[in-house]
Amino acid sequence: MFSAWVLLLVMQAALIRLKRRKWHRQLGFAGIALGASMPVVGVATAIQMAQFHSATGHPHAVSSLAVPFSDMLAFSTAFSLAIYWRRNPAFHARLMLLASCALTGAAFARFPEWLVPNRFSYVAVEMLVILVMSLDWRSTRRIHPVFGCGLPFLAAIHATAMWLFIDAPPAWVTIAHAILGTT
Protein backbone atom coordinates (compact mmCIF):
# COMPACT_ATOMS: atom_id res chain seq x y z
CA MET A 1 0.00 0.00 0.00
CA PHE A 2 2.74 2.42 0.90
CA SER A 3 4.54 1.76 -2.39
CA ALA A 4 1.26 2.35 -4.21
CA TRP A 5 0.99 5.66 -2.36
CA VAL A 6 4.39 6.80 -3.66
CA LEU A 7 3.50 5.71 -7.20
CA LEU A 8 0.19 7.54 -6.97
CA LEU A 9 1.92 10.70 -5.70
CA VAL A 10 4.33 10.66 -8.65
CA MET A 11 1.51 10.00 -11.13
CA GLN A 12 -0.63 12.78 -9.70
CA ALA A 13 2.25 15.26 -9.86
CA ALA A 14 2.94 14.21 -13.46
CA LEU A 15 -0.71 14.68 -14.42
CA ILE A 16 -0.69 18.21 -13.03
CA ARG A 17 2.60 18.94 -14.79
CA LEU A 18 1.05 17.69 -18.06
CA LYS A 19 -2.04 19.83 -17.39
CA ARG A 20 -4.33 16.79 -17.19
CA ARG A 21 -6.38 18.14 -14.29
CA LYS A 22 -9.47 16.08 -15.15
CA TRP A 23 -7.43 12.85 -15.00
CA HIS A 24 -5.81 14.09 -11.80
CA ARG A 25 -9.23 14.59 -10.20
CA GLN A 26 -10.49 11.21 -11.39
CA LEU A 27 -7.41 9.39 -10.10
CA GLY A 28 -7.73 11.46 -6.94
CA PHE A 29 -10.79 9.44 -5.93
CA ALA A 30 -8.64 6.31 -5.88
CA GLY A 31 -6.07 8.33 -3.93
CA ILE A 32 -8.66 9.26 -1.34
CA ALA A 33 -9.61 5.60 -0.91
CA LEU A 34 -5.97 4.53 -0.68
CA GLY A 35 -5.03 7.36 1.67
CA ALA A 36 -8.01 6.71 3.93
CA SER A 37 -7.19 3.01 4.19
CA MET A 38 -3.48 3.48 4.92
CA PRO A 39 -3.86 4.57 8.58
CA VAL A 40 -6.21 1.66 9.23
CA VAL A 41 -3.77 -0.84 7.74
CA GLY A 42 -0.78 0.97 9.29
CA VAL A 43 -2.21 0.85 12.80
CA ALA A 44 -3.41 -2.75 12.43
CA THR A 45 0.03 -3.80 11.16
CA ALA A 46 1.76 -1.92 13.98
CA ILE A 47 -0.41 -3.69 16.56
CA GLN A 48 0.25 -7.10 15.00
CA MET A 49 4.00 -6.50 14.86
CA ALA A 50 4.09 -5.20 18.44
CA GLN A 51 2.19 -8.28 19.62
CA PHE A 52 4.67 -10.50 17.76
CA HIS A 53 7.69 -8.65 19.16
CA SER A 54 6.18 -8.72 22.64
CA ALA A 55 5.67 -12.49 22.41
CA THR A 56 9.29 -12.96 21.32
CA GLY A 57 10.62 -10.87 24.19
CA HIS A 58 11.72 -7.75 22.32
CA PRO A 59 12.62 -5.20 25.03
CA HIS A 60 10.88 -2.21 23.38
CA ALA A 61 7.95 -4.06 21.81
CA VAL A 62 5.29 -2.20 23.78
CA SER A 63 6.76 1.31 23.92
CA SER A 64 7.73 1.22 20.23
CA LEU A 65 4.05 1.27 19.31
CA ALA A 66 4.27 5.07 19.63
CA VAL A 67 6.42 5.29 16.50
CA PRO A 68 4.04 3.88 13.87
CA PHE A 69 1.09 5.48 15.65
CA SER A 70 2.76 8.88 15.36
CA ASP A 71 3.51 8.26 11.67
CA MET A 72 -0.14 7.45 11.04
CA LEU A 73 -1.27 10.51 13.00
CA ALA A 74 1.03 12.81 11.03
CA PHE A 75 0.02 11.24 7.70
CA SER A 76 -3.71 11.30 8.52
CA THR A 77 -3.64 14.92 9.62
CA ALA A 78 -1.82 16.19 6.52
CA PHE A 79 -3.84 13.91 4.21
CA SER A 80 -7.18 15.00 5.71
CA LEU A 81 -6.23 18.66 5.39
CA ALA A 82 -5.13 18.06 1.79
CA ILE A 83 -8.54 16.60 0.98
CA TYR A 84 -10.25 19.50 2.74
CA TRP A 85 -8.20 22.01 0.72
CA ARG A 86 -8.32 20.07 -2.56
CA ARG A 87 -9.69 23.14 -4.35
CA ASN A 88 -6.69 25.20 -3.24
CA PRO A 89 -3.82 23.79 -5.35
CA ALA A 90 -1.05 25.50 -3.34
CA PHE A 91 -2.25 24.03 -0.05
CA HIS A 92 -3.36 20.69 -1.49
CA ALA A 93 -0.07 19.86 -3.21
CA ARG A 94 2.08 20.85 -0.23
CA LEU A 95 -0.11 18.94 2.21
CA MET A 96 0.04 15.80 0.05
CA LEU A 97 3.80 16.14 -0.05
CA LEU A 98 3.93 16.67 3.71
CA ALA A 99 1.72 13.59 4.24
CA SER A 100 4.09 11.58 2.08
CA CYS A 101 7.14 12.86 3.96
CA ALA A 102 5.47 11.77 7.20
CA LEU A 103 5.63 8.18 5.93
CA THR A 104 9.39 8.19 5.33
CA GLY A 105 10.48 7.62 8.94
CA ALA A 106 10.43 3.83 8.54
CA ALA A 107 12.44 4.07 5.34
CA PHE A 108 15.06 6.30 6.96
CA ALA A 109 15.26 3.89 9.91
CA ARG A 110 16.42 1.21 7.46
CA PHE A 111 19.28 3.29 6.07
CA PRO A 112 22.81 2.28 7.08
CA GLU A 113 23.66 3.63 10.53
CA TRP A 114 26.60 5.64 9.17
CA LEU A 115 24.10 7.57 7.01
CA VAL A 116 21.17 7.84 9.45
CA PRO A 117 22.32 7.07 13.01
CA ASN A 118 20.16 4.93 15.27
CA ARG A 119 17.05 6.79 16.48
CA PHE A 120 17.65 9.70 14.08
CA SER A 121 15.17 8.66 11.39
CA TYR A 122 12.77 11.43 12.42
CA VAL A 123 15.56 13.99 12.11
CA ALA A 124 15.98 12.72 8.54
CA VAL A 125 12.25 13.18 7.92
CA GLU A 126 12.42 16.74 9.21
CA MET A 127 15.50 17.42 7.08
CA LEU A 128 13.55 16.15 4.07
CA VAL A 129 10.75 18.61 4.86
CA ILE A 130 13.33 21.39 5.28
CA LEU A 131 14.75 20.49 1.87
CA VAL A 132 11.28 20.67 0.33
CA MET A 133 10.67 23.97 2.13
CA SER A 134 13.91 25.41 0.80
CA LEU A 135 13.06 24.38 -2.76
CA ASP A 136 9.63 25.94 -2.33
CA TRP A 137 11.16 29.11 -0.86
CA ARG A 138 13.59 29.29 -3.78
CA SER A 139 10.70 29.49 -6.24
CA THR A 140 8.27 31.61 -4.19
CA ARG A 141 10.62 33.58 -1.88
CA ARG A 142 8.45 32.77 1.12
CA ILE A 143 7.73 29.93 3.48
CA HIS A 144 4.30 28.59 2.70
CA PRO A 145 1.96 28.32 5.72
CA VAL A 146 1.65 24.56 5.16
CA PHE A 147 5.35 24.17 5.90
CA GLY A 148 5.40 26.93 8.51
CA CYS A 149 2.81 25.00 10.51
CA GLY A 150 3.56 21.50 9.24
CA LEU A 151 7.22 21.28 10.23
CA PRO A 152 6.66 22.25 13.89
CA PHE A 153 3.66 19.88 13.98
CA LEU A 154 5.79 17.02 12.66
CA ALA A 155 8.62 17.85 15.04
CA ALA A 156 6.25 17.84 18.01
CA ILE A 157 4.71 14.51 17.01
CA HIS A 158 8.15 13.01 16.41
CA ALA A 159 9.55 14.29 19.70
CA THR A 160 6.56 12.88 21.56
CA ALA A 161 6.85 9.51 19.82
CA MET A 162 10.55 9.23 20.61
CA TRP A 163 9.93 10.21 24.24
CA LEU A 164 7.22 7.54 24.56
CA PHE A 165 9.44 4.98 22.84
CA ILE A 166 12.70 5.67 24.70
CA ASP A 167 11.47 6.65 28.18
CA ALA A 168 8.42 4.35 28.16
CA PRO A 169 6.45 6.30 30.78
CA PRO A 170 4.20 3.98 32.82
CA ALA A 171 1.00 5.64 31.59
CA TRP A 172 1.98 5.02 27.95
CA VAL A 173 3.05 1.44 28.67
CA THR A 174 -0.32 0.79 30.35
CA ILE A 175 -2.17 2.25 27.35
CA ALA A 176 -0.02 0.30 24.87
CA HIS A 177 -0.60 -2.95 26.81
CA ALA A 178 -4.33 -2.28 26.69
CA ILE A 179 -4.16 -1.71 22.92
CA LEU A 180 -2.13 -4.89 22.46
CA GLY A 181 -4.27 -6.94 24.82
CA THR A 182 -1.20 -7.96 26.84
CA THR A 183 -0.17 -7.52 30.43
Secondary structure as GFF3:
##gff-version 3
##sequence-region A 1 183
A	DSSP	alpha_helix	2	17	.	.	.	ID=ss1
A	DSSP	alpha_helix	21	55	.	.	.	ID=ss2
A	DSSP	three_ten_helix	63	65	.	.	.	ID=ss3
A	DSSP	alpha_helix	66	84	.	.	.	ID=ss4
A	DSSP	alpha_helix	89	102	.	.	.	ID=ss5
A	DSSP	alpha_helix	105	109	.	.	.	ID=ss6
A	DSSP	alpha_helix	121	140	.	.	.	ID=ss7
A	DSSP	alpha_helix	145	167	.	.	.	ID=ss8
A	DSSP	alpha_helix	170	180	.	.	.	ID=ss9
###
